Amino acid sequence: MTTATPAKTKAYEELTSLLRDAAVLHSMQATLAWDQETMMPPGGAPLRAEQLETLAGMVHSKKTDPRIGELIAACEDDPEVMGDARRSANIREIRRDYELATKLPGSLVGELARASSLGMEAWKEARSKSDFKTFLPWLEKTVELNRRKAECYGVPSWGAELYDALMDEYEPKMTAARTQEIFRPLREFTVKLVERVKASKAPAGVDEVHTAIPIEKQKEFSRRVLEVFGFDFRCGRLDESAHPFCEGAGPGDVRLTNRYSEKAWLDQLSSASHEGGHGLYEQGLPKEEYFGQPLGDAISLGIHESQSRLWENQIARSRGFWEWAIGVAKDVMGAPVAGMSADQVFRAANVVEPSFIRVEADEVTYNLHIMLRFDLERAMIAGDLRPKDLPGIWNERMKKDLGLTVPDDRRGCLQDVHWSMGAIGYFATYTFGNLYSAQFWEAMARAIPDRDDQIRRGEFGAILAWLREHIHSVGRQYSAGELCERVTGKPLASEPLMRHLEAKVEAVYG
Protein backbone atom coordinates (compact mmCIF):
# COMPACT_ATOMS: atom_id res chain seq x y z
CA MET A 1 0.00 0.00 0.00
CA THR A 2 1.41 3.42 -0.93
CA THR A 3 0.84 6.65 0.95
CA ALA A 4 -0.14 9.70 -1.09
CA THR A 5 2.15 12.68 -0.94
CA PRO A 6 0.51 15.43 1.21
CA ALA A 7 -0.79 18.32 -0.87
CA LYS A 8 1.49 20.82 0.87
CA THR A 9 4.57 18.68 0.30
CA LYS A 10 3.53 18.44 -3.34
CA ALA A 11 3.78 22.23 -3.32
CA TYR A 12 7.48 21.89 -2.52
CA GLU A 13 7.97 19.53 -5.45
CA GLU A 14 6.10 21.82 -7.84
CA LEU A 15 8.04 24.83 -6.59
CA THR A 16 11.44 23.24 -7.15
CA SER A 17 10.32 22.04 -10.59
CA LEU A 18 9.39 25.59 -11.61
CA LEU A 19 12.71 26.90 -10.31
CA ARG A 20 14.55 24.29 -12.36
CA ASP A 21 12.75 25.51 -15.49
CA ALA A 22 13.98 29.05 -14.78
CA ALA A 23 17.50 27.75 -14.12
CA VAL A 24 17.65 25.98 -17.47
CA LEU A 25 16.84 29.25 -19.21
CA HIS A 26 19.41 31.07 -17.08
CA SER A 27 22.05 28.49 -18.01
CA MET A 28 21.39 29.33 -21.68
CA GLN A 29 21.92 32.99 -20.80
CA ALA A 30 25.21 32.12 -19.06
CA THR A 31 26.45 30.04 -22.00
CA LEU A 32 25.72 32.85 -24.45
CA ALA A 33 27.54 35.32 -22.17
CA TRP A 34 30.56 32.98 -22.04
CA ASP A 35 30.50 32.65 -25.82
CA GLN A 36 30.46 36.43 -26.18
CA GLU A 37 33.66 36.71 -24.16
CA THR A 38 35.53 33.83 -25.82
CA MET A 39 34.24 32.88 -29.28
CA MET A 40 31.74 35.37 -30.70
CA PRO A 41 32.92 37.57 -33.59
CA PRO A 42 32.62 41.30 -32.74
CA GLY A 43 29.99 41.73 -35.43
CA GLY A 44 27.62 39.50 -33.48
CA ALA A 45 27.35 41.96 -30.57
CA PRO A 46 24.03 43.64 -31.52
CA LEU A 47 22.20 40.34 -32.01
CA ARG A 48 23.79 38.87 -28.86
CA ALA A 49 22.47 41.82 -26.88
CA GLU A 50 18.96 41.07 -28.18
CA GLN A 51 19.33 37.38 -27.36
CA LEU A 52 20.46 38.09 -23.80
CA GLU A 53 17.76 40.71 -23.30
CA THR A 54 15.10 38.23 -24.46
CA LEU A 55 16.40 35.45 -22.22
CA ALA A 56 16.71 37.78 -19.23
CA GLY A 57 13.06 38.72 -19.66
CA MET A 58 12.01 35.07 -19.89
CA VAL A 59 14.00 34.12 -16.78
CA HIS A 60 12.58 37.06 -14.84
CA SER A 61 9.05 36.17 -15.90
CA LYS A 62 9.47 32.62 -14.65
CA LYS A 63 11.06 33.70 -11.38
CA THR A 64 8.29 36.20 -10.64
CA ASP A 65 5.36 33.99 -11.61
CA PRO A 66 2.65 34.52 -8.95
CA ARG A 67 2.35 30.74 -8.72
CA ILE A 68 5.82 30.68 -7.16
CA GLY A 69 4.63 33.07 -4.44
CA GLU A 70 1.62 30.81 -3.75
CA LEU A 71 3.83 27.72 -3.52
CA ILE A 72 6.31 29.43 -1.19
CA ALA A 73 3.47 30.34 1.15
CA ALA A 74 2.12 26.76 1.04
CA CYS A 75 5.56 25.39 1.91
CA GLU A 76 5.95 27.87 4.77
CA ASP A 77 2.70 26.44 6.22
CA ASP A 78 3.88 22.84 5.83
CA PRO A 79 5.44 21.41 9.05
CA GLU A 80 7.00 18.56 7.08
CA VAL A 81 8.90 20.99 4.87
CA MET A 82 9.78 23.54 7.53
CA GLY A 83 10.74 20.85 10.02
CA ASP A 84 13.63 19.78 7.79
CA ALA A 85 16.73 21.99 8.18
CA ARG A 86 17.78 21.80 4.54
CA ARG A 87 14.31 22.31 3.09
CA SER A 88 13.43 25.16 5.44
CA ALA A 89 16.69 26.93 4.54
CA ASN A 90 15.82 26.41 0.88
CA ILE A 91 12.39 27.99 1.36
CA ARG A 92 13.86 30.89 3.33
CA GLU A 93 16.26 31.71 0.49
CA ILE A 94 13.65 31.12 -2.24
CA ARG A 95 11.45 33.65 -0.44
CA ARG A 96 14.31 36.15 -0.38
CA ASP A 97 15.05 35.68 -4.09
CA TYR A 98 11.38 35.94 -5.02
CA GLU A 99 10.81 39.13 -3.08
CA LEU A 100 13.86 40.76 -4.65
CA ALA A 101 12.92 39.64 -8.17
CA THR A 102 9.33 40.86 -7.89
CA LYS A 103 10.54 44.35 -6.99
CA LEU A 104 12.14 44.71 -10.43
CA PRO A 105 10.02 45.43 -13.54
CA GLY A 106 10.73 43.12 -16.45
CA SER A 107 11.58 46.07 -18.67
CA LEU A 108 14.42 47.11 -16.36
CA VAL A 109 15.77 43.55 -16.21
CA GLY A 110 15.85 43.39 -20.00
CA GLU A 111 17.42 46.82 -20.27
CA LEU A 112 20.15 45.82 -17.82
CA ALA A 113 20.92 42.66 -19.80
CA ARG A 114 21.10 44.56 -23.09
CA ALA A 115 23.28 47.33 -21.66
CA SER A 116 25.60 44.76 -20.09
CA SER A 117 26.08 42.90 -23.37
CA LEU A 118 26.70 46.01 -25.48
CA GLY A 119 28.65 47.69 -22.71
CA MET A 120 31.15 44.85 -22.52
CA GLU A 121 31.86 45.13 -26.23
CA ALA A 122 32.29 48.89 -25.89
CA TRP A 123 34.62 48.33 -22.91
CA LYS A 124 36.81 45.88 -24.86
CA GLU A 125 37.30 48.40 -27.66
CA ALA A 126 37.80 51.35 -25.31
CA ARG A 127 40.31 49.40 -23.22
CA SER A 128 42.30 48.30 -26.28
CA LYS A 129 42.55 51.94 -27.40
CA SER A 130 42.83 53.39 -23.88
CA ASP A 131 39.95 55.69 -24.75
CA PHE A 132 37.68 56.38 -21.78
CA LYS A 133 35.47 58.83 -23.69
CA THR A 134 34.08 56.10 -25.95
CA PHE A 135 33.14 54.02 -22.91
CA LEU A 136 31.70 56.94 -20.90
CA PRO A 137 28.14 56.71 -22.32
CA TRP A 138 27.98 53.06 -21.28
CA LEU A 139 29.32 53.78 -17.81
CA GLU A 140 26.72 56.52 -17.40
CA LYS A 141 24.06 54.06 -18.57
CA THR A 142 25.26 51.40 -16.13
CA VAL A 143 25.24 53.79 -13.19
CA GLU A 144 21.79 55.07 -14.11
CA LEU A 145 20.33 51.57 -14.46
CA ASN A 146 21.89 50.37 -11.21
CA ARG A 147 20.56 53.41 -9.37
CA ARG A 148 17.10 52.63 -10.74
CA LYS A 149 17.49 49.02 -9.67
CA ALA A 150 18.53 50.09 -6.16
CA GLU A 151 15.52 52.41 -5.99
CA CYS A 152 13.26 49.50 -6.91
CA TYR A 153 14.77 47.41 -4.11
CA GLY A 154 14.68 50.31 -1.68
CA VAL A 155 17.14 50.94 1.13
CA PRO A 156 17.16 47.70 3.14
CA SER A 157 15.89 47.81 6.73
CA TRP A 158 19.41 47.12 8.01
CA GLY A 159 21.04 49.69 5.69
CA ALA A 160 21.26 53.44 5.28
CA GLU A 161 21.82 54.16 1.56
CA LEU A 162 20.89 52.94 -1.93
CA TYR A 163 24.30 51.34 -2.40
CA ASP A 164 23.43 48.90 0.41
CA ALA A 165 20.66 47.49 -1.79
CA LEU A 166 23.19 46.72 -4.51
CA MET A 167 25.68 45.19 -2.06
CA ASP A 168 22.91 42.93 -0.77
CA GLU A 169 22.73 41.20 -4.17
CA TYR A 170 26.32 39.99 -3.82
CA GLU A 171 26.92 39.86 -0.05
CA PRO A 172 23.54 39.55 1.68
CA LYS A 173 22.97 41.84 4.68
CA MET A 174 26.30 43.62 4.17
CA THR A 175 26.29 47.43 4.19
CA ALA A 176 28.67 50.12 3.03
CA ALA A 177 29.08 51.38 6.59
CA ARG A 178 29.98 47.90 7.89
CA THR A 179 32.37 47.47 4.96
CA GLN A 180 34.15 50.67 5.91
CA GLU A 181 34.52 49.39 9.47
CA ILE A 182 36.11 46.18 8.17
CA PHE A 183 38.35 47.99 5.70
CA ARG A 184 39.68 50.66 8.08
CA PRO A 185 42.07 48.51 10.21
CA LEU A 186 43.11 46.52 7.15
CA ARG A 187 44.03 49.71 5.28
CA GLU A 188 46.09 50.99 8.22
CA PHE A 189 47.87 47.64 8.54
CA THR A 190 48.54 47.47 4.78
CA VAL A 191 50.04 50.95 4.60
CA LYS A 192 52.38 50.20 7.50
CA LEU A 193 53.37 46.84 6.05
CA VAL A 194 54.18 48.40 2.67
CA GLU A 195 56.32 51.01 4.43
CA ARG A 196 58.23 48.24 6.22
CA VAL A 197 58.86 46.51 2.90
CA LYS A 198 60.15 49.75 1.39
CA ALA A 199 62.50 50.18 4.35
CA SER A 200 63.76 46.60 4.07
CA LYS A 201 67.27 46.17 2.71
CA ALA A 202 66.45 42.68 1.45
CA PRO A 203 66.68 42.68 -2.37
CA ALA A 204 63.84 41.22 -4.37
CA GLY A 205 66.26 39.64 -6.84
CA VAL A 206 63.59 38.16 -9.07
CA ASP A 207 64.09 39.82 -12.45
CA GLU A 208 65.50 36.63 -13.91
CA VAL A 209 62.16 34.88 -13.31
CA HIS A 210 60.32 37.22 -15.69
CA THR A 211 61.48 35.53 -18.86
CA ALA A 212 59.55 34.95 -22.06
CA ILE A 213 57.58 31.68 -22.17
CA PRO A 214 55.55 30.63 -25.24
CA ILE A 215 51.87 31.09 -24.45
CA GLU A 216 50.95 27.52 -25.45
CA LYS A 217 53.41 26.25 -22.85
CA GLN A 218 51.88 28.55 -20.24
CA LYS A 219 48.44 27.17 -21.04
CA GLU A 220 49.66 23.60 -20.67
CA PHE A 221 51.32 24.43 -17.34
CA SER A 222 48.15 26.01 -15.93
CA ARG A 223 46.04 23.10 -17.09
CA ARG A 224 48.40 20.62 -15.43
CA VAL A 225 48.22 22.53 -12.15
CA LEU A 226 44.43 22.81 -12.24
CA GLU A 227 44.10 19.09 -12.91
CA VAL A 228 46.22 18.29 -9.86
CA PHE A 229 44.19 20.73 -7.76
CA GLY A 230 41.15 18.63 -8.65
CA PHE A 231 39.36 20.62 -11.34
CA ASP A 232 37.41 18.13 -13.46
CA PHE A 233 37.99 18.92 -17.12
CA ARG A 234 35.36 16.36 -18.14
CA CYS A 235 32.89 18.89 -16.74
CA GLY A 236 34.84 22.07 -17.44
CA ARG A 237 36.91 24.11 -19.89
CA LEU A 238 39.78 26.61 -19.85
CA ASP A 239 39.67 29.27 -22.57
CA GLU A 240 40.94 32.79 -23.23
CA SER A 241 39.23 36.16 -22.71
CA ALA A 242 40.04 39.84 -22.25
CA HIS A 243 39.35 39.52 -18.51
CA PRO A 244 39.65 36.16 -16.70
CA PHE A 245 36.39 34.77 -15.29
CA CYS A 246 34.56 31.62 -14.25
CA GLU A 247 31.06 30.77 -15.50
CA GLY A 248 29.14 28.01 -13.80
CA ALA A 249 26.53 27.31 -16.46
CA GLY A 250 24.97 24.40 -14.59
CA PRO A 251 25.54 20.79 -13.50
CA GLY A 252 28.54 19.34 -15.31
CA ASP A 253 29.44 22.59 -17.09
CA VAL A 254 31.92 25.04 -15.54
CA ARG A 255 33.85 27.38 -17.87
CA LEU A 256 37.13 29.08 -16.88
CA THR A 257 39.02 31.70 -18.86
CA ASN A 258 42.47 33.26 -18.55
CA ARG A 259 44.58 35.86 -20.36
CA TYR A 260 48.24 35.55 -21.31
CA SER A 261 51.40 37.49 -22.02
CA GLU A 262 54.74 35.92 -22.95
CA LYS A 263 56.60 37.52 -20.02
CA ALA A 264 53.82 37.10 -17.47
CA TRP A 265 53.76 33.36 -16.88
CA LEU A 266 53.54 33.84 -13.11
CA ASP A 267 50.64 36.26 -13.48
CA GLN A 268 48.72 33.87 -15.68
CA LEU A 269 49.20 31.07 -13.13
CA SER A 270 47.82 33.34 -10.41
CA SER A 271 44.73 34.12 -12.47
CA ALA A 272 44.36 30.47 -13.53
CA SER A 273 44.49 29.29 -9.91
CA HIS A 274 42.11 32.11 -8.92
CA GLU A 275 39.51 31.16 -11.53
CA GLY A 276 40.23 27.50 -10.82
CA GLY A 277 39.26 28.11 -7.17
CA HIS A 278 35.94 29.53 -8.36
CA GLY A 279 35.56 26.51 -10.64
CA LEU A 280 36.26 24.01 -7.86
CA TYR A 281 33.57 25.67 -5.77
CA GLU A 282 31.10 25.52 -8.66
CA GLN A 283 31.90 21.83 -9.22
CA GLY A 284 31.54 21.14 -5.50
CA LEU A 285 28.11 22.72 -5.09
CA PRO A 286 25.25 20.15 -4.99
CA LYS A 287 23.87 21.29 -8.34
CA GLU A 288 22.81 17.86 -9.54
CA GLU A 289 20.33 17.58 -6.68
CA TYR A 290 19.39 21.24 -6.27
CA PHE A 291 19.78 22.84 -9.69
CA GLY A 292 17.87 26.12 -9.69
CA GLN A 293 17.45 26.09 -5.92
CA PRO A 294 19.41 28.09 -3.32
CA LEU A 295 20.87 24.89 -1.85
CA GLY A 296 22.68 24.42 -5.16
CA ASP A 297 24.03 27.99 -5.22
CA ALA A 298 26.97 29.81 -3.67
CA ILE A 299 26.30 31.50 -0.34
CA SER A 300 27.67 34.88 -1.37
CA LEU A 301 30.29 36.42 -3.61
CA GLY A 302 32.53 36.88 -0.57
CA ILE A 303 32.48 33.14 0.07
CA HIS A 304 32.95 32.48 -3.65
CA GLU A 305 35.96 34.80 -3.65
CA SER A 306 37.33 33.08 -0.56
CA GLN A 307 37.67 29.93 -2.62
CA SER A 308 39.45 31.62 -5.52
CA ARG A 309 41.76 33.64 -3.26
CA LEU A 310 42.60 30.58 -1.14
CA TRP A 311 43.81 28.55 -4.13
CA GLU A 312 45.57 31.59 -5.60
CA ASN A 313 47.27 32.98 -2.49
CA GLN A 314 47.43 30.47 0.34
CA ILE A 315 48.34 27.67 -2.06
CA ALA A 316 49.73 28.80 -5.44
CA ARG A 317 51.85 31.56 -3.90
CA SER A 318 53.24 29.38 -1.09
CA ARG A 319 56.82 28.12 -0.83
CA GLY A 320 55.60 24.55 -0.46
CA PHE A 321 53.61 24.77 -3.67
CA TRP A 322 56.68 25.89 -5.62
CA GLU A 323 58.81 23.12 -4.13
CA TRP A 324 56.45 20.83 -6.04
CA ALA A 325 55.42 23.02 -8.98
CA ILE A 326 58.93 24.01 -10.10
CA GLY A 327 59.40 20.44 -11.32
CA VAL A 328 56.15 20.62 -13.31
CA ALA A 329 57.16 24.01 -14.70
CA LYS A 330 60.52 22.68 -15.89
CA ASP A 331 58.88 19.62 -17.40
CA VAL A 332 56.32 21.68 -19.33
CA MET A 333 58.16 24.90 -20.16
CA GLY A 334 61.71 23.59 -20.52
CA ALA A 335 64.83 25.69 -21.03
CA PRO A 336 63.52 29.15 -20.03
CA VAL A 337 62.88 27.94 -16.45
CA ALA A 338 65.52 25.22 -16.24
CA GLY A 339 67.83 27.25 -14.03
CA MET A 340 65.16 28.56 -11.68
CA SER A 341 64.81 27.37 -8.09
CA ALA A 342 61.64 27.01 -6.04
CA ASP A 343 62.86 29.77 -3.73
CA GLN A 344 63.41 32.19 -6.63
CA VAL A 345 59.93 31.65 -8.02
CA PHE A 346 58.37 31.83 -4.55
CA ARG A 347 59.99 35.22 -3.99
CA ALA A 348 58.97 36.45 -7.42
CA ALA A 349 55.37 35.40 -6.77
CA ASN A 350 55.33 37.37 -3.54
CA VAL A 351 57.20 40.58 -4.28
CA VAL A 352 55.42 43.55 -2.70
CA GLU A 353 55.44 46.23 -5.35
CA PRO A 354 52.49 48.55 -6.09
CA SER A 355 51.17 48.08 -9.61
CA PHE A 356 48.53 49.60 -11.85
CA ILE A 357 46.60 46.41 -12.64
CA ARG A 358 44.44 44.83 -9.94
CA VAL A 359 44.56 41.27 -11.26
CA GLU A 360 48.36 41.47 -11.35
CA ALA A 361 48.69 43.10 -7.91
CA ASP A 362 50.71 41.52 -5.14
CA GLU A 363 48.87 40.02 -2.20
CA VAL A 364 49.61 42.89 0.18
CA THR A 365 48.61 45.88 -1.95
CA TYR A 366 45.70 44.08 -3.64
CA ASN A 367 43.15 45.20 -1.05
CA LEU A 368 44.02 48.87 -1.67
CA HIS A 369 42.78 48.35 -5.24
CA ILE A 370 39.48 47.01 -3.90
CA MET A 371 39.03 49.85 -1.43
CA LEU A 372 39.56 52.35 -4.26
CA ARG A 373 36.86 50.77 -6.43
CA PHE A 374 34.46 50.40 -3.51
CA ASP A 375 34.75 54.10 -2.67
CA LEU A 376 34.33 55.25 -6.27
CA GLU A 377 31.33 53.16 -7.24
CA ARG A 378 29.62 53.99 -3.96
CA ALA A 379 30.14 57.69 -4.74
CA MET A 380 28.76 57.26 -8.28
CA ILE A 381 25.56 55.62 -7.01
CA ALA A 382 25.15 58.35 -4.39
CA GLY A 383 25.60 61.01 -7.08
CA ASP A 384 28.72 62.41 -5.39
CA LEU A 385 30.93 61.41 -8.35
CA ARG A 386 29.93 61.94 -11.96
CA PRO A 387 31.08 59.12 -14.28
CA LYS A 388 32.82 61.65 -16.54
CA ASP A 389 35.07 62.63 -13.61
CA LEU A 390 36.10 59.04 -12.89
CA PRO A 391 39.55 59.05 -14.60
CA GLY A 392 40.75 62.14 -12.72
CA ILE A 393 39.60 60.90 -9.30
CA TRP A 394 40.92 57.41 -10.06
CA ASN A 395 44.36 58.75 -10.94
CA GLU A 396 44.46 60.95 -7.82
CA ARG A 397 43.63 57.99 -5.59
CA MET A 398 46.19 55.73 -7.28
CA LYS A 399 48.82 58.36 -6.55
CA LYS A 400 47.68 58.77 -2.96
CA ASP A 401 47.07 55.10 -2.13
CA LEU A 402 49.77 53.34 -4.15
CA GLY A 403 52.20 56.11 -5.09
CA LEU A 404 51.67 55.50 -8.81
CA THR A 405 51.17 57.93 -11.67
CA VAL A 406 48.66 56.30 -14.02
CA PRO A 407 49.99 56.55 -17.61
CA ASP A 408 46.73 55.86 -19.47
CA ASP A 409 43.14 54.78 -18.95
CA ARG A 410 43.85 51.21 -20.06
CA ARG A 411 45.98 50.80 -16.95
CA GLY A 412 43.63 52.99 -14.97
CA CYS A 413 39.85 53.10 -14.76
CA LEU A 414 39.30 50.92 -17.86
CA GLN A 415 41.12 47.83 -16.60
CA ASP A 416 38.19 45.94 -15.00
CA VAL A 417 35.21 44.42 -16.78
CA HIS A 418 32.75 44.66 -13.88
CA TRP A 419 31.21 48.09 -14.49
CA SER A 420 30.75 47.35 -18.17
CA MET A 421 28.74 44.25 -17.27
CA GLY A 422 26.58 46.17 -14.80
CA ALA A 423 28.11 44.66 -11.64
CA ILE A 424 28.04 47.50 -9.10
CA GLY A 425 28.19 46.53 -5.43
CA TYR A 426 30.54 43.64 -6.24
CA PHE A 427 34.11 44.83 -5.64
CA ALA A 428 34.17 44.70 -1.83
CA THR A 429 33.58 40.94 -2.02
CA TYR A 430 37.17 40.43 -3.21
CA THR A 431 38.50 41.69 0.11
CA PHE A 432 35.79 39.80 2.00
CA GLY A 433 37.10 36.75 0.14
CA ASN A 434 40.65 37.44 1.33
CA LEU A 435 39.41 37.75 4.92
CA TYR A 436 37.32 34.57 4.77
CA SER A 437 40.07 32.58 3.04
CA ALA A 438 42.65 33.42 5.70
CA GLN A 439 40.25 32.45 8.47
CA PHE A 440 39.28 29.21 6.73
CA TRP A 441 42.97 28.43 6.12
CA GLU A 442 43.74 28.64 9.84
CA ALA A 443 40.78 26.40 10.69
CA MET A 444 41.86 23.89 8.03
CA ALA A 445 45.36 23.72 9.52
CA ARG A 446 43.91 22.37 12.75
CA ALA A 447 42.08 19.63 10.84
CA ILE A 448 44.97 18.74 8.49
CA PRO A 449 48.16 19.14 10.55
CA ASP A 450 50.44 17.82 7.77
CA ARG A 451 48.85 20.01 5.11
CA ASP A 452 52.08 21.87 4.23
CA ASP A 453 53.92 18.59 3.68
CA GLN A 454 51.11 17.41 1.41
CA ILE A 455 51.39 20.61 -0.65
CA ARG A 456 55.14 20.05 -1.06
CA ARG A 457 54.34 16.64 -2.51
CA GLY A 458 51.74 18.06 -4.88
CA GLU A 459 48.89 16.40 -2.98
CA PHE A 460 45.78 18.57 -2.73
CA GLY A 461 43.04 15.97 -2.21
CA ALA A 462 42.72 16.49 1.54
CA ILE A 463 42.46 20.26 1.10
CA LEU A 464 39.74 19.92 -1.53
CA ALA A 465 37.88 17.33 0.54
CA TRP A 466 37.87 19.68 3.56
CA LEU A 467 36.50 22.51 1.43
CA ARG A 468 33.90 20.21 -0.11
CA GLU A 469 32.66 19.07 3.30
CA HIS A 470 32.65 22.38 5.15
CA ILE A 471 31.90 24.97 2.43
CA HIS A 472 30.94 23.65 -1.00
CA SER A 473 28.35 21.04 -0.07
CA VAL A 474 26.19 23.29 2.12
CA GLY A 475 25.06 25.57 -0.73
CA ARG A 476 23.11 28.48 0.74
CA GLN A 477 21.93 26.65 3.84
CA TYR A 478 23.64 29.27 6.03
CA SER A 479 24.49 32.93 5.65
CA ALA A 480 28.12 33.84 5.03
CA GLY A 481 28.53 34.98 8.63
CA GLU A 482 26.91 31.82 10.01
CA LEU A 483 29.11 29.62 7.85
CA CYS A 484 32.23 31.45 9.00
CA GLU A 485 31.36 30.85 12.66
CA ARG A 486 30.42 27.20 12.03
CA VAL A 487 33.69 26.50 10.21
CA THR A 488 36.11 28.58 12.28
CA GLY A 489 34.36 29.07 15.59
CA LYS A 490 34.64 32.85 15.25
CA PRO A 491 32.96 35.70 13.37
CA LEU A 492 34.73 37.23 10.40
CA ALA A 493 37.83 39.16 11.53
CA SER A 494 40.82 40.85 9.93
CA GLU A 495 43.50 39.35 12.18
CA PRO A 496 43.92 36.01 10.32
CA LEU A 497 44.57 37.84 7.04
CA MET A 498 46.99 40.20 8.76
CA ARG A 499 48.88 37.24 10.23
CA HIS A 500 49.01 35.57 6.84
CA LEU A 501 50.33 38.69 5.07
CA GLU A 502 52.86 39.44 7.78
CA ALA A 503 54.23 35.89 7.65
CA LYS A 504 54.48 36.04 3.85
CA VAL A 505 56.36 39.35 3.93
CA GLU A 506 58.70 38.04 6.65
CA ALA A 507 59.44 34.97 4.50
CA VAL A 508 60.33 37.10 1.48
CA TYR A 509 61.91 40.19 3.03
CA GLY A 510 63.06 39.09 6.48
C-alpha angles and dihedrals in degrees: 000000000000126000117228117240109254113254093241093051087050085059089062091052093048091047094053090046091055091047090052090054089055091046092054090055091046090052088057088052090050093049092051090049090051090049090052091057097044115021113010117108112238091245090066093065099098094050092043089055089054091047093051092044090052093048092046089055092049093049092048091049091053094045093050097044107138088228088069090056090051092050093048090054091048091051092048087057093049113096091196092058098038092044090065113081096215096044094045090051088050092053092046091055094041087055091051093049092046094050092049093047094049091055090064121076114230091238091060092048090053092045091052091051093049094046091048093053096046092037092058091054090049090049093052092054094042092048093049090053095035088233112146094176093068090052096043096087090055093047090051089049092049093050092047093049093046091049089052090048091050090049089053090052092043126212105306118244090248094046139071108208142036092256088066089065090057093046089053090065091062105025108023116226093005118131135197091243092053090046090055090052090053094044098048100073091038091054092049091048092047094051091050093046092051089050090052090052091050090051092049116107091206108115119229091220096182105118091107090063093063096078129142115271122181108254094233089058090050090052092051091049093051092047091051091051094047091050091054091047087059105257107153109226091188085072099030148046139212115213140156130265141158090257122025115245145155123231119193100198094176144289110348095004121092118154123201127187134190138180127226144207125180094237096039103070092135092051092051091051090052092052092043092052090044094053089039089058089054089048094051089053091050091049091047097052113101093248096144091063100031107029108162093013128102091245087066094049136082116268096232141329089259090059090043090052091048088064095049094044092047093056092041101045113017092042115019093041095046126109091234092055092054092048084065102029097051088071091052090047092053091046093051104032100032126186100016091063099028094105097044123108128213089246093054093051092044090055092045091051091053106040110138105224124139112243138183098236119072097206089052095045122122118252095256101049095035094091091056087063090054094048090052093053093043092054094046099047091044088054092048092053091047090050092241092116123043113217091234089062094052099100094053095047091043092053092047091052093047088055093047099041102034104015092240131136106217109228098197143352093259088067091036132045095346097060100092127067097207101091092046090056092049096252105145117158091036108097099076089062090073091065091041085055091053090050094047093044093054091049093047090047092057092048091049091053090062091053096043106035094175093047095120091053090050090053091052088056093048092249113142102156096101092049092050092045091053091050091046092053100042104031117008101047097052095066109187096333090121135029118254091256093048092049091050092054093044092051101038105021091236139077119256111291138171097227098083091054091046091052091049094050093045092051091048093051091047090052092052103033105022 
